[in-house]
Amino acid sequence: AQSVTQPDIHITVSEGASLELRCNYSYGATPYLFWYVQSPGQGLQLLLKYFSGDTLVQGIKGFEAEFKRSQSSFNLRKPSVHWSDAAEYFCAVSMEYGNKLVFGAGTILRVKS
Amino acid sequence: NAGVTQTPKFRVLKTGQSMTLLCAQDMNHEYMYWYRQDPGMGLRLIHYSVGEGTTAKGEVPDGYNVSRLKKQNFLLGLESAAPSQTSVYFCASSSPGLAEETQYFGPGTRLLVL
């Protein structure tokens, strides 16, 4: 069965520092890959997604992610973190064209000033 | 355009009580989903629907039932609530046939079962 691993439960970065959140998936084929963000008390908002083509994907709020097939990874990056980026981030995969997303456990990002 | 809305926002139940969570979307989406979110486990799919009148089981369907009588609504029912069903429940919807098949999420319903 497909699975998604986000190895970091919590990450703390200073405002203005760079950020990388890790995501690894387990499946034989190339899945559809997503990153969602959840602010406290809110629903999930899509940051970016990868279906095919260029392996570096640009998203909203200055985020980007790179798909690496050889490492089964889809890490999320941001060059300079803002205090408003503090939230929980979820990586998700889908093998069935948008159906049945499988989520990672999430990474909570704290931003210190 | 409200997107995906959920009713209620918060509810406290006693063990054995029943309740229904309502999800509504105004985007004319075919697909709708119910997830539960528990700490350290991300979101897990309970049930989903690929169209009006159809439902299917997800990863954790036990103890829940669903109905999709109208395209815009997806109901999640708990017939006899258990403390293990204390969670945050999210509804989502998506439109098939598009190259980018994003799921749009509602704000969530917090359920506490005592």
Interface residues (C-beta under 8 A of the other chain):
Chain A: V4 Q6 I9 Y32 F34 Y36 G41 Q42 G43 L44 Q45 L46 K49 F51 F90 A92 S94 Y97 G98 N99 K100 L101 V102 F103 G104 A105 G106
Chain B: V4 Y31 Y33 Y35 G40 M41 G42 L43 R44 L45 Y48 V50 G58 E59 F90 A92 S94 P96 A99 E100 E101 T102 Q103 Y104 F105 G106 P107 G108
